[in-house]
Amino acid sequence: MELRTYTSSSTPILYLKGRFDAHEVAPVREWIKTHIEADQVQLCINLAEVNFVDSSALSVLVQGLKHCREKGGDLVLCCLPQVVRVIFELTRLDKAFRIFVTEEEALQA
């Protein structure tokens, strides 16, 4: 999996590409943890080019969401491809996360 980070409108953004599975969760977990420890609790993860998500990846996202919200922030997702969106819908995590069609919409929220 390829990871790219950048900041837009003072919001840290993590861009993922490829398979987001058990073998790839550690850097995402670390990215979330680093930002939360720095009191940057408004985070955005762009999943535009993710082609697979497994339960361990979902778990890392849910934990990140929980920690952000505990500190008064949020972890939002954007640009989910259909194959990933279906996984969120089947697990009903689309009800827990704020999911946006574009990165711009996510940043405005």
N, C-alpha and C positions, 0 to 999 in steps of 0.2 A: 504494500500500500504506500502511496505517496502522500505526504503531509506538507502543507504549506501554511504558514501563519502570516497574518498581517493585521493592521489596525485600520479601521475606517470609522470616522465620526466618534473616536475614542472608544470604540467597541472592538475588543479582540475577536478575530475571526479565524477559525480553523477550517481549512479547505482540505477535504479528503478525496482521494482517487484510488479506485481499486476495491479489493475485498476488505471489509471491516469485520474481522473475526477474532477469535481467541488469540491468534498469533500476532495480532496488530493492536491490541487494546492498550498495552502499556504506555506507548507515547501519548495516546489520547488522554488516558487517565492522568498522566504527569502534566500535560498541558493544562487540563482543567484545574488540577491541584495547585499548580504554580500561580495561576491567575487568582484563584480564590484566596490563597495565602497572601497575595498582594492586594487584597480587597478590590479586585476587579471582578465583580460578580454579575456583570451584564455581558454574557458571552453568546457568540453565534457560531454554529457549526454548519458549514455548507457541504451538503452531501451530493452535489450535482453529478459527480462522476463515480459514485459508489455503486457497485453492481451486485453487492451481496452484504448482508448484515446478519450476524448470528446472535444467539442469546447473550453471549458474554459482551458483545458490543452494545447491545441494548441495555444490559446491566450497567455498564460504565456510563452511558448517557443518563440513565435514570438516577444513578448516584450523583452525577454532576449536577443534574437538575435540582435534586434534593438539597445539596450543599449550597448551591447558589441561592435558592429560595430561603433557606435558613438564615442567610446573611442579607436578605432583603433584595436580592437580585433575581435574575432569570437566565436560563440557558435556552435559547431558541434555535430552531432548525430551519434550514431553507433549502430550496432547490432539490427536493427529493424526487429521484426518478421513479417511475411507476412501480418498478419491481421492489423498491425500498418502501415506497408509500404503502403498498399492499401489506408488507410485514407489520408496519406500524398500525394499520387498520385492523389486521387480524389479532394483534396483541392488545388492541384498544389503547395503545400508547399515543395514538393521535389525539386522544382526549386529554392526556396529561401534558403533552408538549404543545407549545405554540409553534405551529409549522407555517412557514410562509413560502409562497411560490417563487419569489425573487429575493435576492440578498438585500436589495434596496428597501423592500417592504419590511424585512426583518430588522434592519437598522433603524427604520423610522418608528418601529414599535418600541 
